[in-house]
Amino acid sequence: MIVGLDIGTSKITALVGEVGADGAVRIVGMGSKPCRGLKKGMIVNIDSTVQTIKQVISEAQQSASCHIHSAYVGLAGNHVRGQGSDGSVAIRDGEVSEADIERVLEAGRAVALPASQRILHVLPQEYIIDNQEGVRNPRGMSGVRLETRVHVVTCAENAAQNVEKCVQRCEIEVDGLVLEQLAAAEAVLTEDEKELGVCLIDIGAGTSDMAIFTEGAIRHTHVLAIAGDQVTSDIAMALSTPTQYAEEIKQRYACALAELAQADETIKVPSVGDRPPREISRIALAEIIEMRYEELFGLIYDELKRSGYENFIPAGIVLTGGTARMEGAVELAEAIFRMPVRLAYPSGVKDMESIVHNPAYATAVGLLLYGAKAQEASVENNRHQPDHSKKEPSLVQKLKSYFAKTF
């Protein structure tokens, strides 16, 4: 059993998955509840968050008819940073072993960090053996020196501790904290897209998470604190309506491109207090939303140019997340980025597809797939570890055995 726990700004979701003999992940349980304990991806109310996690876990346990002990947990927020690093070690026995790979990755994680930051991931991009570049899996290869280029993801220590504290208060162990866009990539990106070059944009309620892949490896990560909640706030401010009504209007009538809205469509907008509701055109609503989406995509495009990978993503842009579902978002993104854009739905799992085949669950599904890969990698690493169980007995052990047999 594998559990993915997505602690999002607007909702918390737990998915329970079972890995079959064929390696496929089948979803056997699910729990999801709205959450008010987070803001822009970071926990601001521990008690509220813990209460919601408990409800979600209880719902998932009943759905899956099992007891949940641990989970892979998503982490987001604009405190997340990514940077490149290199590592280099001598190959001990002339052939790259699992220990050599672990040592070179450890060398790659040796980056200067303030005390307030911790390393979340060390993601290998490529290995180099005696100046031979582009090696994906160096295990078993001959050489003298092993080098690596890695992408190091860091996060705020207090933000990570708050997430761990909330989960542990629910008597759940954390199998691993996982960067949310890294998890979402597992669920929505194809291997061809990662190989060719692609930019993933996961637009949630509190943050918009960005990840760039080329040649099969992650190259750049970035988090923006502009997402669906800002769209809701814009609607509430512009139309002078309470936030809960603004969210309902966004869900039912919103459009990110004004030219797609019908001129004769009108929307009834509740007013504040005892004032009667008003009617506005759907085009007027779309114009409000379009400005916010233009700002968001413009900031992402600026970050894409700063990363240096603007011309290295021929597979284009992949949008996912609950806020990416809005009508007109893909068309507007294509106009701003001037490259192919598609809306991605999570895949790679079996059962409950009608529920989780929704961009809003991309991270939760990705956490399951990430956990399955992590378990598979752990088994593979153990298989390549030297077996010390059959080593030659020591002199003392030989003497003890001799006396035991003789007397």
C-alpha positions as a printed Julia matrix, in Angstrom:
407×3 Matrix{Float64}:
   0.0     0.0     0.0
   1.13    3.54   -0.8
  -0.55    6.73    0.41
  -0.25   10.15   -1.2
  -1.29   13.14    0.92
  -1.71   16.43   -0.96
  -1.98   19.29    1.55
  -3.23   22.04   -0.73
  -4.36   25.6    -0.06
  -8.03   24.95   -0.87
  -8.34   21.22   -0.16
  -6.51   18.25    1.36
  -6.62   14.95   -0.52
  -5.43   11.48    0.45
  -5.2     8.66   -2.09
  -4.49    5.04   -1.17
  -2.83    2.98   -3.87
  -1.86   -0.65   -4.23
   1.03   -1.75   -6.45
   0.19   -4.86   -8.42
   2.49   -7.63   -9.58
   2.77   -5.87  -12.94
   3.95   -2.66  -11.24
   0.71   -0.8   -12.01
  -0.78    1.39   -9.27
  -4.46    0.8    -8.5
  -6.32    3.37   -6.39
  -8.28    1.58   -3.66
  -9.26    4.51   -1.43
  -9.7     8.26   -1.38
 -10.51   11.11    0.99
 -10.82   14.82    0.2
 -12.01   17.84    2.2
 -11.86   21.64    1.85
  -9.19   23.23    4.04
  -8.89   26.68    5.64
  -5.57   26.21    7.43
  -3.24   27.17    4.59
  -2.41   30.34    2.68
  -0.32   30.41   -0.49
   0.71   26.8     0.11
   1.97   27.35    3.68
   0.3    26.32    6.94
  -1.07   29.27    8.91
  -3.36   27.35   11.29
  -2.0    24.04   12.58
  -5.12   23.01   14.54
  -7.42   23.54   11.56
  -5.05   21.7     9.23
  -4.66   18.76   11.63
  -8.44   18.48   11.99
  -8.92   18.39    8.21
  -6.11   15.84    7.72
  -7.73   13.57   10.32
 -11.06   13.74    8.5
  -9.42   13.04    5.15
  -7.39   10.11    6.49
 -10.48    8.63    8.18
 -12.42    8.91    4.92
  -9.57    7.3     2.95
  -9.24    4.46    5.48
 -12.94    3.66    5.28
 -12.85    3.81    1.49
  -9.83    1.48    1.27
 -10.76   -0.72    4.28
  -7.25   -0.41    5.69
  -5.29    1.44    8.38
  -2.94    4.16    7.16
   0.43    4.32    8.93
   2.5     6.56    6.62
   2.23    8.75    3.54
   4.18   10.65    0.91
   3.32   14.3     1.5
   3.38   17.16   -1.0
   5.13   20.44   -0.19
   4.62   23.8    -1.92
   5.07   27.53   -1.24
   7.18   30.38   -2.56
   9.89   29.48   -0.02
  10.95   26.62   -2.33
  14.16   27.27   -4.27
  16.09   25.31   -6.92
  19.76   25.51   -7.91
  22.33   23.51   -9.86
  25.29   21.77   -8.26
  28.12   19.38   -9.2
  29.72   16.45   -7.4
  32.79   14.33   -8.08
  34.31   11.2    -6.47
  36.87    8.52   -7.3
  35.45    5.15   -8.35
  36.72    2.73   -5.7
  36.94   -0.63   -7.44
  37.16    0.41  -11.08
  33.44   -0.25  -11.54
  30.64    2.08  -10.44
  28.74    0.58   -7.5
  25.65    1.77   -5.66
  27.95    3.13   -2.94
  29.81    5.24   -5.53
  26.5     6.7    -6.77
  25.45    7.52   -3.22
  28.81    9.21   -2.52
  28.72   11.36   -5.68
  25.14   12.47   -4.96
  26.22   13.32   -1.42
  29.03   15.42   -2.9
  26.49   17.14   -5.15
  24.32   18.15   -2.19
  27.22   20.03   -0.57
  25.81   23.51   -1.19
  25.99   26.48    1.17
  22.64   26.98    2.87
  21.41   29.32    5.61
  20.27   27.67    8.83
  16.65   28.46    7.95
  16.75   26.23    4.83
  16.87   22.47    4.31
  17.53   20.3     1.26
  14.34   18.72   -0.01
  15.6    16.88   -3.12
  18.87   16.17   -4.9
  17.77   15.3    -8.44
  20.48   13.9   -10.78
  20.49   15.37  -14.27
  23.38   13.38  -15.71
  26.53   11.46  -14.73
  30.01   11.81  -16.21
  32.53    8.96  -16.17
  36.08    9.96  -17.12
  34.81   12.88  -19.26
  32.12   10.72  -20.92
  29.02   12.89  -20.55
  25.33   12.11  -20.8
  25.35    8.9   -18.74
  21.88    8.23  -17.28
  22.63    5.15  -15.15
  26.33    4.66  -14.35
  25.89    1.49  -12.26
  28.29   -1.25  -13.42
  30.27    0.99  -15.8
  34.07    1.0   -15.67
  36.07    4.11  -14.94
  38.3     6.04  -12.57
  36.29    9.16  -11.77
  32.53    9.65  -11.4
  30.93   13.1   -11.62
  27.33   14.27  -11.54
  25.28   17.35  -12.27
  22.26   17.68   -9.98
  19.33   20.0    -9.34
  19.12   20.76   -5.61
  15.69   21.77   -4.29
  15.62   23.56   -0.92
  12.78   24.73    1.28
  12.22   26.7     4.48
  12.96   24.55    7.53
  10.01   25.91    9.53
   7.54   25.35    6.66
   8.67   21.72    6.28
   8.54   21.16   10.04
   4.98   22.53   10.23
   3.83   20.11    7.53
   5.56   17.18    9.25
   4.13   18.23   12.62
   0.56   18.32   11.27
   0.88   14.87    9.68
   2.54   13.32   12.73
  -0.16   14.71   15.04
  -2.55   12.54   13.04
  -0.37    9.51   13.95
   0.89    9.25   10.36
   4.59    8.92    9.55
   6.03   10.93    6.67
   7.6     8.58    4.09
   8.95   11.65    2.32
   8.23   15.29    1.6
   7.86   15.73   -2.16
   7.97   18.92   -4.19
   4.45   19.26   -5.59
   5.37   20.03   -9.2
   7.75   17.06   -9.17
   4.85   14.86   -8.06
   2.45   16.38  -10.6
   5.02   15.72  -13.36
   4.83   12.0   -12.57
   1.09   12.03  -13.27
   0.75   14.3   -16.3
   3.99   14.36  -18.33
   4.99   11.71  -20.85
   8.55   10.43  -21.16
   8.68   11.85  -24.69
   7.84   15.33  -23.38
  10.5    15.14  -20.68
  13.05   13.95  -23.23
  12.21   16.55  -25.86
  11.85   19.47  -23.43
   8.71   20.72  -21.68
   7.57   23.26  -19.1
   4.98   22.1   -16.55
   2.79   24.73  -14.86
   0.64   23.45  -11.98
  -1.85   26.21  -11.08
  -3.55   25.55   -7.78
  -5.45   27.76   -5.36
  -2.48   29.26   -3.5
   0.56   28.83   -5.74
   1.54   28.24   -9.36
   4.37   25.71   -9.53
   6.71   25.54  -12.49
   9.13   22.78  -13.57
  11.24   22.54  -16.73
  12.42   19.16  -18.1
  14.9    18.52  -20.91
  16.72   15.32  -21.91
  14.67   13.36  -19.39
  15.79   15.34  -16.33
  14.46   18.28  -14.34
  16.41   21.47  -15.04
  14.59   24.32  -13.33
  11.93   24.81  -10.66
  10.09   27.92   -9.52
   7.04   28.79   -7.41
   4.79   31.86   -7.83
   2.41   33.0    -5.09
  -0.26   33.94   -7.67
  -2.99   31.4    -8.39
  -6.72   30.71   -8.11
  -7.29   32.53   -4.82
  -6.11   35.78   -6.42
  -8.65   35.3    -9.23
 -11.41   34.84   -6.63
 -10.23   37.94   -4.77
 -10.26   39.98   -7.98
 -13.85   38.93   -8.7
 -14.94   39.75   -5.13
 -13.31   43.19   -5.25
 -14.45   44.13   -8.76
 -18.04   42.96   -8.31
 -18.39   43.94   -4.62
 -19.56   40.47   -3.66
 -18.56   38.22   -0.72
 -15.67   35.82   -1.32
 -17.8    32.66   -1.15
 -20.07   33.99   -3.92
 -17.05   35.1    -5.93
 -15.7    31.53   -5.78
 -19.05   30.14   -6.96
 -19.15   32.63   -9.84
 -15.6    31.65  -10.81
 -16.44   27.94  -10.78
 -19.66   28.33  -12.84
 -19.12   31.24  -15.22
 -15.45   32.22  -15.36
 -13.58   32.5   -18.65
  -9.93   33.47  -19.03
 -10.38   34.93  -22.53
 -13.0    37.62  -23.04
 -13.44   36.91  -26.74
 -14.78   33.43  -25.93
 -17.65   34.79  -23.8
 -21.05   35.38  -25.41
 -22.18   39.01  -25.56
 -25.76   38.19  -24.54
 -24.82   36.09  -21.48
 -25.53   37.68  -18.1
 -24.69   36.64  -14.54
 -26.62   37.4   -11.37
 -24.18   38.69   -8.72
 -25.16   38.64   -5.0
 -24.47   41.92   -3.2
 -23.12   42.61    0.28
 -25.66   42.9     3.1
 -29.32   43.38    2.25
 -28.72   44.99   -1.12
 -30.48   43.29   -4.04
 -28.4    41.17   -6.49
 -27.13   42.78   -9.69
 -26.65   41.49  -13.21
 -23.45   41.85  -15.23
 -22.4    40.5   -18.6
 -20.18   37.44  -18.77
 -17.79   39.43  -20.97
 -17.24   41.93  -18.13
 -16.41   39.02  -15.78
 -14.03   37.51  -18.36
 -12.2    40.84  -18.74
 -11.5    40.91  -14.99
 -10.17   37.35  -15.01
  -8.19   37.75  -18.24
  -6.05   40.5   -16.7
  -5.03   38.25  -13.79
  -4.24   35.3   -16.06
  -2.21   37.57  -18.35
  -0.2    38.7   -15.33
   0.35   35.11  -14.18
   1.42   33.8   -17.59
   3.56   36.9   -18.13
   5.47   36.27  -14.87
   5.97   32.61  -15.8
   7.19   33.61  -19.26
   9.69   36.02  -17.66
  10.94   33.21  -15.41
  11.19   30.9   -18.42
  13.43   33.43  -20.18
  15.52   33.93  -17.01
  16.06   30.17  -16.74
  17.7    30.07  -20.18
  15.48   27.2   -21.38
  13.02   29.28  -23.41
  14.32   27.8   -26.68
  14.81   24.26  -25.35
  11.19   23.17  -24.75
   9.84   22.16  -28.18
   7.12   20.08  -26.47
   5.74   23.39  -25.21
   3.72   24.13  -22.08
   1.65   21.66  -20.05
  -0.99   23.16  -17.76
  -2.5    21.25  -14.84
  -4.05   21.97  -11.45
  -7.59   22.99  -10.55
  -7.23   26.61  -11.71
  -5.9    25.53  -15.12
  -9.3    24.03  -16.04
 -10.84   27.44  -16.7
 -12.25   27.99  -20.17
  -9.89   30.03  -22.32
  -6.77   29.39  -20.2
  -5.1    27.22  -22.88
  -5.89   29.68  -25.69
  -4.58   32.65  -23.67
  -1.42   30.74  -22.72
  -0.75   29.89  -26.37
  -1.03   33.57  -27.3
   1.38   34.65  -24.53
   3.97   31.86  -24.75
   3.74   31.52  -28.55
   4.2    27.74  -28.34
   1.98   24.63  -28.03
  -0.04   24.42  -24.81
  -2.17   21.52  -23.55
  -4.3    20.92  -20.46
  -3.11   17.71  -18.76
  -5.15   15.22  -16.77
  -3.51   12.76  -14.33
  -2.92    9.26  -15.67
  -0.87    6.17  -14.87
  -3.26    4.7   -12.27
  -6.13    2.24  -12.39
  -9.63    2.45  -10.88
 -11.43    5.58   -9.65
 -10.41    7.2   -12.93
 -13.73    9.02  -13.15
 -12.87   10.78   -9.87
  -9.16   11.42  -10.22
  -9.2    12.12  -13.98
  -9.21   15.78  -13.07
  -6.34   18.32  -13.17
  -7.13   19.25   -9.56
  -5.89   15.79   -8.45
  -2.66   15.79  -10.48
  -0.44   16.23   -7.4
  -2.26   13.6    -5.33
  -2.02   11.01   -8.12
   1.59   12.0    -8.71
   2.45   11.4    -5.05
   1.2     7.81   -5.42
   3.29    7.27   -8.56
   6.32    8.93   -6.92
   5.94    6.63   -3.9
   5.71    3.55   -6.14
   8.91    4.57   -7.94
  10.67    5.25   -4.63
   9.78    1.79   -3.33
  10.89    0.17   -6.58
  14.2     2.08   -6.46
  14.72    0.98   -2.85
  14.23   -2.67   -3.79
  16.58   -2.25   -6.77
  19.27   -0.63   -4.61
  19.04   -3.42   -2.04
  19.45   -5.95   -4.83
  22.75   -4.34   -5.82
  24.08   -4.05   -2.27
  26.84   -6.55   -1.43
  25.59   -9.49    0.61
  27.54   -9.66    3.89
  25.38  -12.42    5.35
  27.63  -15.17    3.95
  31.01  -13.68    4.82
  33.8   -15.87    6.17
  33.36  -16.52    9.94
  35.94  -14.97   12.26
  38.49  -17.02   14.27
  36.44  -16.58   17.46
  33.29  -17.82   15.7
  35.22  -20.84   14.37
  36.48  -21.71   17.86
  32.99  -21.34   19.38
  31.58  -23.62   16.69
  34.37  -26.18   17.24
  33.86  -26.37   21.02
  30.08  -26.54   20.62
  30.4   -29.53   18.29
  33.15  -31.26   20.35
  31.72  -30.91   23.84
